């Protein structure tokens, strides 16, 4: 079982701070997104963009859109309907990046105590 050392406690504290900051940031981003894109004016602006996009998708255009635009803005759908997935993905990839960084830094720091003749 690993010992609880000052170094391990600092790494754990750093991870907890990273996770808390990430969750708080994503919660604030979700609130701002719902506030900005959840209004009737934003929906009206999206509807006007959709109608303009449909108008431009005539038969004579060189590039065809793959599908019709969504009824609501994608960012609104993402933050309203799929927020747990966004949060889980953020925590998963944040944890992975932190673990790789910790592994690399600990490896570099562990190698600094060796003498040049030992290698």
C-alpha positions in Angstrom: 0.0 0.0 0.0 1.4 3.4 -0.9 2.5 5.6 1.9 0.9 9.0 2.5 3.8 11.4 2.0 3.8 15.1 1.5 4.5 14.6 -2.2 1.5 12.3 -2.6 -0.7 14.7 -0.6 0.3 17.6 -2.8 -0.4 15.6 -6.0 -3.8 14.6 -4.6 -4.6 18.1 -3.5 -3.7 19.3 -7.0 -6.0 16.8 -8.6 -8.9 17.7 -6.3 -8.4 21.4 -7.1 -8.3 20.5 -10.9 -11.5 18.5 -10.6 -13.3 21.2 -8.6 -12.3 24.0 -10.9 -13.3 22.0 -13.9 -16.8 21.2 -12.5 -17.3 24.8 -11.4 -16.2 26.1 -14.8 -18.5 23.7 -16.7 -21.5 24.6 -14.4 -20.9 28.3 -15.1 -20.6 27.6 -18.8 -23.8 25.7 -18.7 -25.7 28.5 -16.9 -24.4 31.1 -19.3 -25.3 28.9 -22.3 -28.8 28.3 -21.1 -29.3 32.0 -20.3 -28.0 33.2 -23.6 -29.4 30.6 -26.0 -32.6 29.7 -24.1 -34.4 33.0 -24.8 -37.1 33.5 -27.4 -35.0 36.1 -29.2 -32.1 33.6 -29.5 -34.5 31.0 -30.9 -35.9 33.5 -33.4 -32.3 34.4 -34.5 -31.6 30.6 -34.9 -34.8 30.2 -36.9 -33.9 33.0 -39.2 -30.4 31.5 -39.7 -32.0 28.1 -40.5 -34.4 29.6 -43.1 -31.5 31.4 -44.7 -29.4 28.2 -44.7 -32.3 26.3 -46.3 -32.7 29.0 -48.9 -29.0 28.7 -49.8 -29.3 24.9 -50.1 -30.8 25.1 -53.6 -30.2 22.4 -56.2 -27.6 24.5 -58.0 -25.1 24.7 -55.1 -21.7 22.9 -55.5 -21.7 21.7 -51.9 -24.7 20.0 -50.2 -25.3 20.1 -46.5 -25.4 16.6 -45.0 -28.6 17.2 -43.0 -31.1 19.9 -42.1 -30.2 22.3 -39.3 -31.5 21.3 -35.9 -34.6 22.8 -34.4 -32.5 24.3 -31.5 -29.0 25.6 -31.4 -26.4 22.8 -30.9 -24.7 24.4 -27.9 -28.1 24.7 -26.2 -28.8 21.0 -26.8 -25.4 20.0 -25.7 -25.4 21.9 -22.4 -29.1 21.2 -21.6 -29.7 17.7 -22.7 -26.2 16.1 -22.6 -24.5 17.9 -19.8 -23.8 14.8 -17.7 -21.8 13.4 -20.7 -19.9 16.7 -21.1 -19.1 16.7 -17.4 -18.1 13.1 -17.3 -15.9 13.5 -20.5 -14.3 16.6 -19.0 -13.5 14.8 -15.8 -12.3 11.7 -17.6 -9.9 13.5 -20.0 -8.8 16.0 -17.3 -7.9 13.0 -15.1 -6.0 11.3 -17.9 -4.0 14.5 -18.7 -3.3 15.1 -15.0 -2.2 11.4 -14.5 0.2 11.5 -17.5 1.6 14.9 -16.4 2.1 13.5 -12.8 3.8 10.4 -14.1 6.2 12.4 -16.3 7.1 14.9 -13.6 7.6 12.3 -11.0 9.8 10.3 -13.4 11.9 13.4 -14.1 12.2 14.3 -10.5 13.1 10.7 -9.4 15.9 10.6 -12.0 17.6 13.8 -10.8 19.1 12.1 -7.7 21.3 9.8 -9.7 25.0 10.4 -10.3 26.2 10.7 -13.9 28.4 7.6 -13.5 25.4 5.4 -12.5 23.9 5.7 -16.0 
